[in-house]
Structure formats: C-alpha cells, structure tokens
Amino acid sequence: MKTFLTTLVALGLSGTIEAQILSPDPPTTGTLTDIRAAQLLNRLRQPPPPPAGGFWVVEDQVRQKGPTIVRYYTEQNREIHADTLIRKRLNIKKIAVVYWLNDRLRQALAAQQKPTLALFR
C-alpha cells in the first residue's frame, strides 16, 4: 500500500529550512464522487423487478442435458404459460436475460387478461 506524505518546507528568516509532515493519509480529492459513481453503477447493474401481476420460474437440469423450462405464473400461483428451451441455458445473472423473461411475462399476462367470447349454438 502506498502512503502519501505531504511536506511543507519553509525557509525561515535565519536561513534554516524547516519541514513538517502534514498528513500520512492519501489525499481525499475525488473519493466522494467515486463512491457515488460506484453506487450508481451498482444500482444500474441490479435487474429490474418482475412486472406486477405475476412472476417467472426457470427450471434447469444441471447434471442432465434436458431442456430448460420457463414457467410463468400469476400472483395467485396459477400457471399461465410455459416455454421449453431445448439446448439452451439461461444465465439469469445477465440483465438482458432478465429483461427478456420479464417481457415474456408481460406478454403472457396480457394474453391471459384478454376476455374471450364463447358462442354456443
């Protein structure tokens, strides 16, 4: 670890040189803005919450080479849609994947909420 030493050198009236160590700590210029920038980046890296009205569940078989199944549910725990992805692994740590899953959930919720008209003869 580096230590920053700031020295103050003064030339007195008698011609002697005096030196004083002001601070053994590193300078703090810019650290507050660095902390705020790091907080902003962490906030941007967090995935968005799922849309109101439902949630999704990813079922992956790690040891077997089976398909990945994504199930979409309403808040009442009723399954409204299921996607089967053959030969595809989803990394839900990636924000783009979470956005895609949330978009599919919004589509499933919108399709489920549309009223259907049944005519009987």
N, CA, C and O atoms as a GROMACS GRO file, in nm:
protein
  484
    1MET      N    1   0.084  -0.116   0.000
    1MET     CA    2   0.000   0.000   0.000
    1MET      C    3   0.088   0.123   0.000
    1MET      O    4   0.185   0.131   0.076
    2LYS      N    5   0.056   0.217  -0.085
    2LYS     CA    6   0.136   0.338  -0.092
    2LYS      C    7   0.089   0.436   0.015
    2LYS      O    8  -0.030   0.444   0.046
    3THR      N    9   0.182   0.509   0.069
    3THR     CA   10   0.147   0.617   0.162
    3THR      C   11   0.191   0.747   0.100
    3THR      O   12   0.301   0.759   0.046
    4PHE      N   13   0.105   0.843   0.109
    4PHE     CA   14   0.135   0.974   0.053
    4PHE      C   15   0.175   1.068   0.165
    4PHE      O   16   0.103   1.083   0.263
    5LEU      N   17   0.287   1.127   0.152
    5LEU     CA   18   0.336   1.221   0.252
    5LEU      C   19   0.344   1.359   0.188
    5LEU      O   20   0.406   1.378   0.083
    6THR      N   21   0.281   1.451   0.252
    6THR     CA   22   0.286   1.588   0.204
    6THR      C   23   0.375   1.666   0.298
    6THR      O   24   0.353   1.667   0.420
    7THR      N   25   0.473   1.730   0.244
    7THR     CA   26   0.566   1.805   0.330
    7THR      C   27   0.553   1.953   0.300
    7THR      O   28   0.528   1.995   0.187
    8LEU      N   29   0.571   2.027   0.403
    8LEU     CA   30   0.569   2.172   0.391
    8LEU      C   31   0.708   2.221   0.426
    8LEU      O   32   0.756   2.200   0.538
    9VAL      N   33   0.770   2.284   0.333
    9VAL     CA   34   0.906   2.333   0.355
    9VAL      C   35   0.901   2.485   0.362
    9VAL      O   36   0.847   2.551   0.273
   10ALA      N   37   0.957   2.538   0.466
   10ALA     CA   38   0.959   2.684   0.483
   10ALA      C   39   1.101   2.730   0.510
   10ALA      O   40   1.177   2.663   0.581
   11LEU      N   41   1.134   2.840   0.455
   11LEU     CA   42   1.266   2.899   0.478
   11LEU      C   43   1.248   3.013   0.577
   11LEU      O   44   1.184   3.114   0.548
   12GLY      N   45   1.307   2.994   0.692
   12GLY     CA   46   1.293   3.096   0.796
   12GLY      C   47   1.382   3.216   0.770
   12GLY      O   48   1.462   3.217   0.677
   13LEU      N   49   1.364   3.319   0.854
   13LEU     CA   50   1.443   3.441   0.839
   13LEU      C   51   1.590   3.416   0.869
   13LEU      O   52   1.677   3.487   0.816
   14SER      N   53   1.619   3.319   0.952
   14SER     CA   54   1.758   3.293   0.987
   14SER      C   55   1.830   3.209   0.882
   14SER      O   56   1.950   3.184   0.894
   15GLY      N   57   1.759   3.165   0.781
   15GLY     CA   58   1.820   3.086   0.677
   15GLY      C   59   1.810   2.936   0.700
   15GLY      O   60   1.869   2.859   0.623
   16THR      N   61   1.738   2.891   0.802
   16THR     CA   62   1.723   2.748   0.827
   16THR      C   63   1.600   2.696   0.753
   16THR      O   64   1.504   2.770   0.731
   17ILE      N   65   1.606   2.572   0.716
   17ILE     CA   66   1.493   2.509   0.646
   17ILE      C   67   1.420   2.420   0.745
   17ILE      O   68   1.480   2.335   0.811
   18GLU      N   69   1.290   2.441   0.755
   18GLU     CA   70   1.207   2.359   0.842
   18GLU      C   71   1.112   2.278   0.754
   18GLU      O   72   1.061   2.328   0.654
   19ALA      N   73   1.088   2.153   0.792
   19ALA     CA   74   0.996   2.067   0.718
   19ALA      C   75   0.895   2.008   0.814
   19ALA      O   76   0.929   1.975   0.928
   20GLN      N   77   0.773   1.996   0.769
   20GLN     CA   78   0.666   1.942   0.853
   20GLN      C   79   0.582   1.846   0.768
   20GLN      O   80   0.549   1.877   0.654
   21ILE      N   81   0.550   1.732   0.825
   21ILE     CA   82   0.463   1.635   0.757
   21ILE      C   83   0.319   1.672   0.792
   21ILE      O   84   0.281   1.671   0.909
   22LEU      N   85   0.241   1.702   0.691
   22LEU     CA   86   0.104   1.745   0.716
   22LEU      C   87   0.010   1.628   0.740
   22LEU      O   88  -0.068   1.630   0.835
   23SER      N   89   0.014   1.526   0.655
   23SER     CA   90  -0.083   1.417   0.667
   23SER      C   91  -0.023   1.288   0.613
   23SER      O   92   0.030   1.288   0.502
   24PRO      N   93  -0.030   1.178   0.689
   24PRO     CA   94   0.017   1.050   0.637
   24PRO      C   95  -0.087   0.979   0.551
   24PRO      O   96  -0.057   0.877   0.488
   25ASP      N   97  -0.209   1.030   0.547
   25ASP     CA   98  -0.317   0.966   0.471
   25ASP      C   99  -0.314   1.012   0.326
   25ASP      O  100  -0.264   1.121   0.296
   26PRO      N  101  -0.366   0.930   0.234
   26PRO     CA  102  -0.372   0.973   0.095
   26PRO      C  103  -0.470   1.088   0.079
   26PRO      O  104  -0.560   1.103   0.161
   27PRO      N  105  -0.453   1.169  -0.022
   27PRO     CA  106  -0.546   1.279  -0.043
   27PRO      C  107  -0.685   1.226  -0.074
   27PRO      O  108  -0.700   1.121  -0.137
   28THR      N  109  -0.786   1.298  -0.030
   28THR     CA  110  -0.924   1.252  -0.044
   28THR      C  111  -0.997   1.321  -0.158
   28THR      O  112  -1.120   1.317  -0.162
   29THR      N  113  -0.927   1.383  -0.248
   29THR     CA  114  -0.994   1.452  -0.358
   29THR      C  115  -1.055   1.350  -0.453
   29THR      O  116  -0.988   1.257  -0.498
   30GLY      N  117  -1.181   1.368  -0.484
   30GLY     CA  118  -1.248   1.282  -0.579
   30GLY      C  119  -1.305   1.154  -0.522
   30GLY      O  120  -1.373   1.082  -0.595
   31THR      N  121  -1.281   1.121  -0.396
   31THR     CA  122  -1.330   0.994  -0.344
   31THR      C  123  -1.480   0.994  -0.328
   31THR      O  124  -1.544   0.891  -0.347
   32LEU      N  125  -1.539   1.108  -0.292
   32LEU     CA  126  -1.684   1.113  -0.275
   32LEU      C  127  -1.754   1.092  -0.409
   32LEU      O  128  -1.854   1.021  -0.416
   33THR      N  129  -1.702   1.151  -0.514
   33THR     CA  130  -1.763   1.129  -0.645
   33THR      C  131  -1.740   0.986  -0.692
   33THR      O  132  -1.825   0.930  -0.762
   34ASP      N  133  -1.626   0.926  -0.656
   34ASP     CA  134  -1.603   0.786  -0.692
   34ASP      C  135  -1.702   0.694  -0.622
   34ASP      O  136  -1.752   0.599  -0.682
   35ILE      N  137  -1.731   0.723  -0.496
   35ILE     CA  138  -1.827   0.642  -0.421
   35ILE      C  139  -1.966   0.656  -0.481
   35ILE      O  140  -2.037   0.557  -0.497
   36ARG      N  141  -2.005   0.778  -0.516
   36ARG     CA  142  -2.137   0.798  -0.577
   36ARG      C  143  -2.146   0.731  -0.713
   36ARG      O  144  -2.251   0.675  -0.748
   37ALA      N  145  -2.039   0.735  -0.789
   37ALA     CA  146  -2.039   0.668  -0.919
   37ALA      C  147  -2.051   0.516  -0.902
   37ALA      O  148  -2.121   0.451  -0.979
   38ALA      N  149  -1.984   0.460  -0.802
   38ALA     CA  150  -1.993   0.316  -0.776
   38ALA      C  151  -2.134   0.278  -0.732
   38ALA      O  152  -2.186   0.174  -0.773
   39GLN      N  153  -2.198   0.362  -0.650
   39GLN     CA  154  -2.335   0.334  -0.608
   39GLN      C  155  -2.430   0.339  -0.727
   39GLN      O  156  -2.522   0.257  -0.737
   40LEU      N  157  -2.409   0.434  -0.816
   40LEU     CA  158  -2.493   0.444  -0.934
   40LEU      C  159  -2.475   0.322  -1.025
   40LEU      O  160  -2.573   0.270  -1.078
   41LEU      N  161  -2.352   0.278  -1.043
   41LEU     CA  162  -2.327   0.160  -1.126
   41LEU      C  163  -2.390   0.035  -1.064
   41LEU      O  164  -2.444  -0.048  -1.137
   42ASN      N  165  -2.383   0.021  -0.932
   42ASN     CA  166  -2.446  -0.095  -0.867
   42ASN      C  167  -2.596  -0.091  -0.884
   42ASN      O  168  -2.659  -0.195  -0.902
   43ARG      N  169  -2.655   0.027  -0.879
   43ARG     CA  170  -2.799   0.039  -0.898
   43ARG      C  171  -2.836   0.003  -1.041
   43ARG      O  172  -2.941  -0.058  -1.064
   44LEU      N  173  -2.753   0.041  -1.138
   44LEU     CA  174  -2.783   0.009  -1.277
   44LEU      C  175  -2.762  -0.139  -1.307
   44LEU      O  176  -2.827  -0.193  -1.396
   45ARG      N  177  -2.674  -0.205  -1.235
   45ARG     CA  178  -2.647  -0.347  -1.259
   45ARG      C  179  -2.755  -0.437  -1.201
   45ARG      O  180  -2.765  -0.553  -1.241
   46GLN      N  181  -2.836  -0.387  -1.109
   46GLN     CA  182  -2.938  -0.472  -1.048
   46GLN      C  183  -3.048  -0.497  -1.149
   46GLN      O  184  -3.090  -0.405  -1.220
   47PRO      N  185  -3.096  -0.620  -1.157
   47PRO     CA  186  -3.202  -0.650  -1.253
   47PRO      C  187  -3.332  -0.583  -1.212
   47PRO      O  188  -3.357  -0.561  -1.094
   48PRO      N  189  -3.415  -0.551  -1.309
   48PRO     CA  190  -3.543  -0.488  -1.277
   48PRO      C  191  -3.637  -0.588  -1.212
   48PRO      O  192  -3.625  -0.708  -1.235
   49PRO      N  193  -3.730  -0.541  -1.131
   49PRO     CA  194  -3.826  -0.633  -1.071
   49PRO      C  195  -3.923  -0.685  -1.176
   49PRO      O  196  -3.945  -0.619  -1.278
   50PRO      N  197  -3.981  -0.802  -1.153
   50PRO     CA  198  -4.078  -0.854  -1.250
   50PRO      C  199  -4.202  -0.766  -1.252
   50PRO      O  200  -4.230  -0.695  -1.155
   51PRO      N  201  -4.276  -0.768  -1.361
   51PRO     CA  202  -4.395  -0.685  -1.369
   51PRO      C  203  -4.499  -0.725  -1.266
   51PRO      O  204  -4.505  -0.840  -1.222
   52ALA      N  205  -4.581  -0.629  -1.228
   52ALA     CA  206  -4.686  -0.655  -1.130
   52ALA      C  207  -4.788  -0.751  -1.189
   52ALA      O  208  -4.825  -0.740  -1.306
   53GLY      N  209  -4.832  -0.844  -1.109
   53GLY     CA  210  -4.933  -0.938  -1.153
   53GLY      C  211  -4.884  -1.079  -1.174
   53GLY      O  212  -4.965  -1.169  -1.198
   54GLY      N  213  -4.753  -1.101  -1.166
   54GLY     CA  214  -4.704  -1.236  -1.188
   54GLY      C  215  -4.555  -1.249  -1.164
   54GLY      O  216  -4.488  -1.154  -1.124
   55PHE      N  217  -4.505  -1.370  -1.188
   55PHE     CA  218  -4.363  -1.399  -1.173
   55PHE      C  219  -4.327  -1.516  -1.263
   55PHE      O  220  -4.415  -1.586  -1.314
   56TRP      N  221  -4.198  -1.537  -1.282
   56TRP     CA  222  -4.149  -1.648  -1.365
   56TRP      C  223  -4.054  -1.734  -1.285
   56TRP      O  224  -3.990  -1.689  -1.190
   57VAL      N  225  -4.046  -1.862  -1.326
   57VAL     CA  226  -3.958  -1.960  -1.262
   57VAL      C  227  -3.881  -2.033  -1.373
   57VAL      O  228  -3.941  -2.078  -1.470
   58VAL      N  229  -3.749  -2.043  -1.357
   58VAL     CA  230  -3.666  -2.114  -1.454
   58VAL      C  231  -3.626  -2.248  -1.395
   58VAL      O  232  -3.566  -2.253  -1.288
   59GLU      N  233  -3.661  -2.356  -1.464
   59GLU     CA  234  -3.624  -2.491  -1.421
   59GLU      C  235  -3.514  -2.540  -1.514
   59GLU      O  236  -3.534  -2.552  -1.635
   60ASP      N  237  -3.399  -2.570  -1.457
   60ASP     CA  238  -3.284  -2.614  -1.536
   60ASP      C  239  -3.230  -2.742  -1.476
   60ASP      O  240  -3.217  -2.754  -1.354
   61GLN      N  241  -3.199  -2.838  -1.561
   61GLN     CA  242  -3.142  -2.964  -1.515
   61GLN      C  243  -2.993  -2.958  -1.538
   61GLN      O  244  -2.945  -2.971  -1.651
   62VAL      N  245  -2.918  -2.938  -1.430
   62VAL     CA  246  -2.775  -2.913  -1.442
   62VAL      C  247  -2.699  -3.039  -1.479
   62VAL      O  248  -2.616  -3.036  -1.569
   63ARG      N  249  -2.726  -3.148  -1.411
   63ARG     CA  250  -2.649  -3.271  -1.434
   63ARG      C  251  -2.691  -3.345  -1.560
   63ARG      O  252  -2.611  -3.415  -1.621
   64GLN      N  253  -2.816  -3.330  -1.599
   64GLN     CA  254  -2.864  -3.396  -1.720
   64GLN      C  255  -2.874  -3.292  -1.831
   64GLN      O  256  -2.885  -3.172  -1.805
   65LYS      N  257  -2.871  -3.338  -1.953
   65LYS     CA  258  -2.880  -3.245  -2.065
   65LYS      C  259  -3.023  -3.235  -2.113
   65LYS      O  260  -3.053  -3.257  -2.231
   66GLY      N  261  -3.112  -3.201  -2.022
   66GLY     CA  262  -3.252  -3.185  -2.057
   66GLY      C  263  -3.281  -3.041  -2.095
   66GLY      O  264  -3.194  -2.955  -2.089
   67PRO      N  265  -3.404  -3.017  -2.135
   67PRO     CA  266  -3.441  -2.880  -2.174
   67PRO      C  267  -3.455  -2.789  -2.053
   67PRO      O  268  -3.473  -2.834  -1.940
   68THR      N  269  -3.445  -2.660  -2.079
   68THR     CA  270  -3.471  -2.559  -1.977
   68THR      C  271  -3.617  -2.518  -1.991
   68THR      O  272  -3.663  -2.487  -2.101
   69ILE      N  273  -3.690  -2.519  -1.881
   69ILE     CA  274  -3.832  -2.486  -1.882
   69ILE      C  275  -3.852  -2.357  -1.805
   69ILE      O  276  -3.808  -2.343  -1.691
   70VAL      N  277  -3.920  -2.261  -1.868
   70VAL     CA  278  -3.954  -2.135  -1.803
   70VAL      C  279  -4.105  -2.133  -1.786
   70VAL      O  280  -4.180  -2.142  -1.884
   71ARG      N  281  -4.149  -2.122  -1.662
   71ARG     CA  282  -4.293  -2.120  -1.633
   71ARG      C  283  -4.331  -1.982  -1.584
   71ARG      O  284  -4.259  -1.920  -1.505
   72TYR      N  285  -4.445  -1.934  -1.630
   72TYR     CA  286  -4.496  -1.802  -1.593
   72TYR      C  287  -4.622  -1.820  -1.511
   72TYR      O  288  -4.712  -1.895  -1.549
   73TYR      N  289  -4.629  -1.750  -1.398
   73TYR     CA  290  -4.740  -1.764  -1.304
   73TYR      C  291  -4.803  -1.628  -1.276
   73TYR      O  292  -4.740  -1.524  -1.290
   74THR      N  293  -4.932  -1.633  -1.236
   74THR     CA  294  -4.997  -1.512  -1.186
   74THR      C  295  -4.967  -1.498  -1.038
   74THR      O  296  -4.903  -1.585  -0.978
   75GLU      N  297  -5.012  -1.389  -0.978
   75GLU     CA  298  -4.990  -1.370  -0.835
   75GLU      C  299  -5.067  -1.472  -0.752
   75GLU      O  300  -5.034  -1.494  -0.635
   76GLN      N  301  -5.169  -1.534  -0.811
   76GLN     CA  302  -5.246  -1.637  -0.742
   76GLN      C  303  -5.184  -1.775  -0.761
   76GLN      O  304  -5.248  -1.876  -0.734
   77ASN      N  305  -5.059  -1.782  -0.808
   77ASN     CA  306  -4.983  -1.906  -0.829
   77ASN      C  307  -5.048  -1.998  -0.932
   77ASN      O  308  -5.037  -2.120  -0.922
   78ARG      N  309  -5.114  -1.940  -1.030
   78ARG     CA  310  -5.173  -2.017  -1.139
   78ARG      C  311  -5.083  -2.005  -1.261
   78ARG      O  312  -5.050  -1.895  -1.304
   79GLU      N  313  -5.044  -2.118  -1.317
   79GLU     CA  314  -4.956  -2.116  -1.434
   79GLU      C  315  -5.033  -2.068  -1.555
   79GLU      O  316  -5.141  -2.119  -1.586
   80ILE      N  317  -4.976  -1.970  -1.624
   80ILE     CA  318  -5.045  -1.916  -1.741
   80ILE      C  319  -4.972  -1.950  -1.871
   80ILE      O  320  -5.032  -1.946  -1.979
   81HIS      N  321  -4.842  -1.981  -1.862
   81HIS     CA  322  -4.767  -2.010  -1.984
   81HIS      C  323  -4.639  -2.085  -1.946
   81HIS      O  324  -4.589  -2.072  -1.834
   82ALA      N  325  -4.588  -2.164  -2.039
   82ALA     CA  326  -4.460  -2.234  -2.018
   82ALA      C  327  -4.382  -2.236  -2.148
   82ALA      O  328  -4.437  -2.265  -2.254
   83ASP      N  329  -4.254  -2.205  -2.140
   83ASP     CA  330  -4.164  -2.211  -2.255
   83ASP      C  331  -4.065  -2.324  -2.232
   83ASP      O  332  -4.009  -2.337  -2.123
   84THR      N  333  -4.044  -2.407  -2.333
   84THR     CA  334  -3.944  -2.513  -2.326
   84THR      C  335  -3.831  -2.477  -2.422
   84THR      O  336  -3.852  -2.466  -2.543
   85LEU      N  337  -3.713  -2.459  -2.368
   85LEU     CA  338  -3.597  -2.421  -2.448
   85LEU      C  339  -3.505  -2.542  -2.459
   85LEU      O  340  -3.441  -2.581  -2.361
   86ILE      N  341  -3.498  -2.600  -2.577
   86ILE     CA  342  -3.415  -2.718  -2.598
   86ILE      C  343  -3.275  -2.671  -2.636
   86ILE      O  344  -3.258  -2.582  -2.719
   87ARG      N  345  -3.176  -2.732  -2.574
   87ARG     CA  346  -3.034  -2.700  -2.596
   87ARG      C  347  -3.003  -2.553  -2.570
   87ARG      O  348  -2.924  -2.493  -2.641
   88LYS      N  349  -3.065  -2.497  -2.469
   88LYS     CA  350  -3.043  -2.356  -2.436
   88LYS      C  351  -3.034  -2.343  -2.285
   88LYS      O  352  -3.121  -2.391  -2.213
   89ARG      N  353  -2.930  -2.278  -2.238
   89ARG     CA  354  -2.913  -2.249  -2.096
   89ARG      C  355  -2.934  -2.100  -2.076
   89ARG      O  356  -2.884  -2.018  -2.153
   90LEU      N  357  -3.007  -2.065  -1.973
   90LEU     CA  358  -3.031  -1.925  -1.941
   90LEU      C  359  -2.945  -1.884  -1.823
   90LEU      O  360  -2.948  -1.949  -1.718
   91ASN      N  361  -2.869  -1.780  -1.840
   91ASN     CA  362  -2.790  -1.723  -1.731
   91ASN      C  363  -2.870  -1.607  -1.674
   91ASN      O  364  -2.867  -1.496  -1.728
   92ILE      N  365  -2.943  -1.632  -1.565
   92ILE     CA  366  -3.031  -1.529  -1.511
   92ILE      C  367  -2.955  -1.421  -1.436
   92ILE      O  368  -3.015  -1.328  -1.382
   93LYS      N  369  -2.822  -1.433  -1.431
   93LYS     CA  370  -2.742  -1.324  -1.374
   93LYS      C  371  -2.724  -1.211  -1.475
   93LYS      O  372  -2.687  -1.100  -1.437
   94LYS      N  373  -2.749  -1.239  -1.602
   94LYS     CA  374  -2.737  -1.135  -1.704
   94LYS      C  375  -2.866  -1.054  -1.708
   94LYS      O  376  -2.976  -1.108  -1.708
   95ILE      N  377  -2.849  -0.924  -1.713
   95ILE     CA  378  -2.964  -0.835  -1.708
   95ILE      C  379  -3.048  -0.848  -1.836
   95ILE      O  380  -3.170  -0.834  -1.830
   96ALA      N  381  -2.985  -0.873  -1.949
   96ALA     CA  382  -3.059  -0.888  -2.074
   96ALA      C  383  -3.153  -1.008  -2.068
   96ALA      O  384  -3.263  -1.002  -2.123
   97VAL      N  385  -3.111  -1.115  -2.004
   97VAL     CA  386  -3.196  -1.234  -1.989
   97VAL      C  387  -3.316  -1.202  -1.900
   97VAL      O  388  -3.428  -1.244  -1.927
   98VAL      N  389  -3.291  -1.128  -1.792
   98VAL     CA  390  -3.400  -1.091  -1.701
   98VAL      C  391  -3.500  -1.001  -1.772
   98VAL      O  392  -3.621  -1.015  -1.754
   99TYR      N  393  -3.451  -0.906  -1.854
   99TYR     CA  394  -3.541  -0.821  -1.932
   99TYR      C  395  -3.625  -0.906  -2.028
   99TYR      O  396  -3.745  -0.882  -2.043
  100TRP      N  397  -3.562  -1.006  -2.092
  100TRP     CA  398  -3.635  -1.092  -2.185
  100TRP      C  399  -3.743  -1.171  -2.112
  100TRP      O  400  -3.856  -1.182  -2.160
  101LEU      N  401  -3.709  -1.227  -1.995
  101LEU     CA  402  -3.807  -1.304  -1.918
  101LEU      C  403  -3.922  -1.214  -1.870
  101LEU      O  404  -4.037  -1.256  -1.873
  102ASN      N  405  -3.890  -1.093  -1.827
  102ASN     CA  406  -3.995  -1.000  -1.784
  102ASN      C  407  -4.085  -0.962  -1.901
  102ASN      O  408  -4.206  -0.948  -1.884
  103ASP      N  409  -4.028  -0.944  -2.019
  103ASP     CA  410  -4.107  -0.911  -2.137
  103ASP      C  411  -4.200  -1.026  -2.174
  103ASP      O  412  -4.316  -1.004  -2.208
  104ARG      N  413  -4.148  -1.149  -2.169
  104ARG     CA  414  -4.233  -1.266  -2.197
  104ARG      C  415  -4.346  -1.278  -2.093
  104ARG      O  416  -4.458  -1.316  -2.127
  105LEU      N  417  -4.315  -1.245  -1.968
  105LEU     CA  418  -4.419  -1.249  -1.863
  105LEU      C  419  -4.526  -1.144  -1.891
  105LEU      O  420  -4.645  -1.171  -1.875
  106ARG      N  421  -4.486  -1.024  -1.933
  106ARG     CA  422  -4.583  -0.920  -1.967
  106ARG      C  423  -4.673  -0.966  -2.081
  106ARG      O  424  -4.794  -0.944  -2.078
  107GLN      N  425  -4.614  -1.030  -2.182
  107GLN     CA  426  -4.694  -1.081  -2.294
  107GLN      C  427  -4.791  -1.188  -2.248
  107GLN      O  428  -4.907  -1.190  -2.292
  108ALA      N  429  -4.746  -1.278  -2.162
  108ALA     CA  430  -4.833  -1.385  -2.113
  108ALA      C  431  -4.946  -1.328  -2.027
  108ALA      O  432  -5.060  -1.374  -2.035
  109LEU      N  433  -4.915  -1.229  -1.945
  109LEU     CA  434  -5.019  -1.167  -1.862
  109LEU      C  435  -5.120  -1.092  -1.948
  109LEU      O  436  -5.239  -1.096  -1.920
  110ALA      N  437  -5.073  -1.024  -2.054
  110ALA     CA  438  -5.164  -0.952  -2.142
  110ALA      C  439  -5.253  -1.048  -2.220
  110ALA      O  440  -5.372  -1.021  -2.238
  111ALA      N  441  -5.198  -1.160  -2.266
  111ALA     CA  442  -5.278  -1.259  -2.339
  111ALA      C  443  -5.378  -1.327  -2.247
  111ALA      O  444  -5.487  -1.364  -2.289
  112GLN      N  445  -5.340  -1.345  -2.122
  112GLN     CA  446  -5.428  -1.412  -2.026
  112GLN      C  447  -5.543  -1.321  -1.983
  112GLN      O  448  -5.651  -1.370  -1.950
  113GLN      N  449  -5.520  -1.191  -1.983
  113GLN     CA  450  -5.623  -1.099  -1.935
  113GLN      C  451  -5.724  -1.060  -2.043
  113GLN      O  452  -5.826  -1.000  -2.011
  114LYS      N  453  -5.696  -1.094  -2.169
  114LYS     CA  454  -5.791  -1.062  -2.275
  114LYS      C  455  -5.915  -1.149  -2.259
  114LYS      O  456  -5.903  -1.271  -2.246
  115PRO      N  457  -6.032  -1.089  -2.260
  115PRO     CA  458  -6.153  -1.171  -2.248
  115PRO      C  459  -6.179  -1.247  -2.378
  115PRO      O  460  -6.156  -1.197  -2.488
  116THR      N  461  -6.227  -1.367  -2.363
  116THR     CA  462  -6.262  -1.447  -2.480
  116THR      C  463  -6.413  -1.463  -2.484
  116THR      O  464  -6.479  -1.477  -2.380
  117LEU      N  465  -6.465  -1.460  -2.601
  117LEU     CA  466  -6.609  -1.470  -2.619
  117LEU      C  467  -6.639  -1.609  -2.675
  117LEU      O  468  -6.589  -1.647  -2.781
  118ALA      N  469  -6.720  -1.681  -2.604
  118ALA     CA  470  -6.758  -1.816  -2.648
  118ALA      C  471  -6.903  -1.814  -2.693
  118ALA      O  472  -6.992  -1.770  -2.620
  119LEU      N  473  -6.925  -1.861  -2.812
  119LEU     CA  474  -7.061  -1.869  -2.865
  119LEU      C  475  -7.102  -2.014  -2.875
  119LEU      O  476  -7.029  -2.098  -2.930
  120PHE      N  477  -7.218  -2.044  -2.822
  120PHE     CA  478  -7.272  -2.179  -2.830
  120PHE      C  479  -7.398  -2.176  -2.913
  120PHE      O  480  -7.478  -2.083  -2.903
  121ARG      N  481  -7.416  -2.276  -2.994
  121ARG     CA  482  -7.536  -2.284  -3.076
  121ARG      C  483  -7.626  -2.393  -3.027
  121ARG      O  484  -7.732  -2.416  -3.084
   0.00000   0.00000   0.00000
